[in-house]
């Protein structure tokens, strides 16, 4: 379709007729189609936020304050979260208007790692590291969780890295082994190895 319009002499760049579709455009150049100025599409926007407790990542929740409150940018209304956090969970949230990228962060097939700081009600059982590495059977789930890395900080605090995002996964994993997450659950890190946005 583009080659047809080029042959019809309908496209100009900075007033010059374009005959070759391989032309590289700079941001400041003026492109017209039938003398009508075309707007160049801007690059996607990416933001990192340290979400406090009490805010939601959903942009259409009318009942709670939204993390978008913290983004003072004209594009804020177009943003959505890649890997949301619950209202009571704090820490790293990634916001973007890139329609494809959130899927690459949340889809289980990409194994994007997310690290959480977790405070437990009871002291960590001696075999928890091994059990989590082998996968945990969650209530009402057919398959085990993917292997999880668990680093003990002290008897009741751990750093946990998961590579999938099942519903309330961290809390449910500890519940499945007879413990409970207390205080705040805090996400420290998200690592996706095959795509790095231009921060």
C-alpha positions in Angstrom: 0.0 0.0 0.0 2.8 2.5 0.9 4.6 1.8 -2.5 1.4 2.6 -4.3 1.1 5.9 -2.6 4.7 6.7 -3.3 4.2 6.0 -7.0 1.2 8.3 -6.9 3.4 11.1 -5.7 1.3 11.7 -2.6 4.0 11.8 0.1 6.5 14.5 0.9 9.2 15.0 3.6 10.2 18.6 4.3 8.5 19.6 1.0 10.4 17.1 -1.1 8.6 14.4 -3.0 9.4 10.9 -1.6 10.0 8.1 -4.2 11.7 5.5 -2.0 10.0 3.8 1.0 13.4 3.2 2.6 13.7 6.8 3.7 14.9 7.3 7.3 12.9 10.0 9.2 14.2 12.2 11.9 11.9 13.4 14.7 12.0 17.0 13.5 11.1 16.3 9.9 7.7 17.2 8.4 5.8 14.5 6.6 2.8 15.2 4.5 0.3 13.0 2.7 -1.7 14.8 0.1 -0.5 18.0 1.6 -1.9 17.0 5.0 0.7 17.1 7.9 1.1 13.7 9.6 2.0 13.5 13.3 4.8 11.1 14.1 4.0 8.5 16.7 5.9 9.0 19.9 8.0 6.3 21.4 6.4 4.3 24.3 6.8 5.7 27.8 8.1 3.7 30.7 8.0 4.6 34.4 9.2 2.9 37.6 7.2 3.7 40.8 7.8 2.8 44.5 4.1 2.1 45.3 3.0 2.9 48.9 0.4 1.0 50.8 -3.2 1.9 50.1 -2.9 2.7 46.4 -4.2 0.5 43.5 -2.5 -0.2 40.1 -5.9 -0.5 38.3 -6.7 2.7 36.3 -10.4 2.1 36.4 -11.0 1.7 40.2 -13.3 4.5 41.4 -13.0 3.6 45.1 -9.3 3.8 45.8 -6.4 6.2 45.1 -4.4 5.2 42.1 -0.6 5.0 41.5 -1.1 7.3 38.5 -1.4 10.1 41.1 2.4 10.0 41.3 3.0 10.5 37.6 2.9 14.2 36.6 3.1 13.6 32.9 0.7 14.3 30.0 0.7 10.6 29.0 -0.3 9.4 32.5 -3.9 8.7 31.5 -2.7 6.2 28.8 -0.5 4.2 31.3 -1.2 0.8 32.7 0.8 -1.4 35.1 3.0 -4.3 34.0 2.6 -6.8 36.9 0.2 -5.2 39.4 0.5 -5.1 43.1 -2.3 -5.5 45.6 -3.5 -2.5 47.5 -1.6 -3.5 50.6 1.6 -4.5 48.9 4.4 -1.9 48.5 7.3 -1.6 46.1 8.3 -1.6 42.5 5.5 -1.1 39.9 6.3 -0.6 36.2 3.9 1.6 34.2 3.8 2.0 30.4 1.7 2.8 27.4 3.5 0.1 25.4 0.8 -2.3 24.7 3.0 -5.4 24.2 5.5 -5.1 27.0 3.2 -5.8 30.0 2.5 -9.2 28.5 6.2 -10.0 28.4 6.5 -9.1 32.1 3.4 -11.1 33.3 3.2 -14.1 31.0 4.4 -17.3 32.6 6.2 -18.3 29.4 8.7 -15.5 29.7 9.7 -16.4 33.3 10.2 -12.8 34.4 11.7 -12.8 37.9 10.1 -10.7 40.7 11.8 -10.4 44.1 9.9 -9.7 47.3 10.9 -8.9 50.9 8.6 -11.0 53.1 8.0 -10.9 56.9 6.5 -14.1 58.4 4.4 -14.8 61.4 6.4 -17.8 62.4 10.1 -18.7 62.2 11.2 -20.2 58.9 11.1 -24.0 58.9 14.4 -25.7 58.3 13.2 -27.3 55.0 11.4 -24.3 53.5 14.3 -23.4 51.0 14.2 -27.0 49.6 10.4 -27.1 49.5 10.1 -23.9 47.6 12.9 -24.9 45.2 10.9 -28.1 44.4 7.7 -26.2 43.8 4.7 -25.8 46.2 1.1 -27.1 45.7 -1.2 -24.2 46.1 -4.9 -24.6 47.2 -7.2 -25.1 44.2 -4.3 -25.3 41.7 -3.5 -28.3 39.5 0.2 -27.8 39.1 3.1 -27.0 41.4 4.6 -23.5 41.4 7.7 -23.0 39.4 10.9 -23.4 41.5 11.4 -20.4 43.8 14.6 -18.9 45.2 14.4 -18.2 48.9 17.1 -16.3 50.9 16.8 -16.2 54.7 17.5 -12.8 56.2 16.6 -13.8 59.7 14.2 -16.3 61.4 11.1 -14.4 60.3 12.2 -12.4 57.2 13.1 -13.7 53.8 13.8 -12.5 50.3 11.8 -14.5 47.7 12.2 -14.6 43.9 9.4 -16.0 41.8 9.2 -16.3 38.0 5.5 -16.5 37.6 2.6 -14.4 38.9 -0.3 -16.5 40.2 -3.0 -14.9 42.2 -1.6 -13.8 45.6 1.2 -16.3 45.0 3.6 -15.3 47.7 1.0 -15.3 50.5 -0.5 -18.6 49.3 2.8 -20.3 49.1 3.6 -19.6 52.7 0.0 -20.5 53.7 0.5 -23.9 52.0 3.4 -24.7 54.3 1.7 -23.5 57.5 3.1 -20.0 57.8 1.7 -16.6 57.1 2.9 -13.3 55.6 2.4 -10.5 58.0 3.2 -6.7 57.9 3.8 -5.4 54.4 4.8 -7.5 51.4 7.3 -5.4 49.5 8.5 -6.0 45.9 12.1 -5.0 45.4 13.0 -6.0 41.9 11.7 -7.1 38.5 14.1 -8.7 36.0 13.2 -9.5 32.5 16.3 -10.7 30.6 15.2 -10.6 27.0 13.9 -7.0 26.8 15.1 -3.9 28.5 13.0 -0.8 28.2 14.9 2.5 27.5 14.7 4.0 31.0 
